[in-house]
Amino acid sequence: MRPVTAVILLLASYLLSRVGLVDLIGKGYNAMSYVFTAIVVFPLLTVGVYRLRGHAMAGRDA
């Protein structure tokens, strides 16, 4: 069973090297950065600005 596992892992590593594992990982991190920006940064900016402007407006009325 071990030789079969070794051959499978060897073939998988060969295929990954032909595809370009470093490029594939780089593209994955690039995509994750866009998702992070969409999920965290944009809502933080919009809600933060809204809250800051809301508090500033409430302070002017007083």
C-alpha positions as CSV (number, residue, x, y, z in Angstrom):
1,M,0.0,0.0,0.0
2,R,2.9,2.4,0.7
3,P,4.3,2.2,-2.8
4,V,0.9,3.1,-4.3
5,T,0.6,6.1,-1.9
6,A,4.1,7.2,-2.9
7,V,3.4,6.9,-6.6
8,I,0.1,8.9,-6.2
9,L,1.9,11.6,-4.2
10,L,4.7,11.7,-6.7
11,L,2.3,12.1,-9.6
12,A,0.3,14.8,-7.7
13,S,3.4,16.8,-7.0
14,Y,4.6,16.5,-10.6
15,L,1.2,17.8,-11.8
16,L,1.2,20.7,-9.3
17,S,4.7,21.6,-10.4
18,R,3.6,21.6,-14.1
19,V,0.6,23.8,-13.3
20,G,2.8,26.3,-11.3
21,L,2.0,25.9,-7.6
22,V,3.7,29.3,-6.8
23,D,1.5,31.1,-9.3
24,L,-1.6,29.3,-8.1
25,I,-0.9,30.3,-4.5
26,G,-0.2,33.9,-5.6
27,K,-3.5,34.0,-7.4
28,G,-5.3,32.6,-4.4
29,Y,-3.9,35.2,-2.0
30,N,-4.8,37.9,-4.5
31,A,-8.4,36.7,-4.6
32,M,-8.5,36.5,-0.8
33,S,-7.3,40.1,-0.5
34,Y,-10.2,41.2,-2.7
35,V,-12.7,39.2,-0.7
36,F,-11.2,40.6,2.6
37,T,-11.6,44.1,1.2
38,A,-15.2,43.6,0.2
39,I,-16.2,41.9,3.5
40,V,-14.3,44.0,6.0
41,V,-12.9,47.3,4.6
42,F,-15.9,48.6,2.6
43,P,-18.5,48.0,5.3
44,L,-16.1,49.5,7.9
45,L,-15.6,52.6,5.9
46,T,-19.3,53.1,5.1
47,V,-20.6,52.4,8.6
48,G,-17.8,54.3,10.2
49,V,-18.4,57.4,8.1
50,Y,-22.2,57.1,8.7
51,R,-21.7,56.9,12.4
52,L,-19.2,59.7,12.5
53,R,-21.5,62.0,10.5
54,G,-24.4,61.0,12.6
55,H,-22.7,61.9,15.8
56,A,-21.4,65.2,14.3
57,M,-25.0,66.1,13.2
58,A,-26.3,65.3,16.7
59,G,-23.7,67.5,18.3
60,R,-24.7,70.5,16.1
61,D,-28.3,70.3,17.2
62,A,-27.5,70.5,20.9
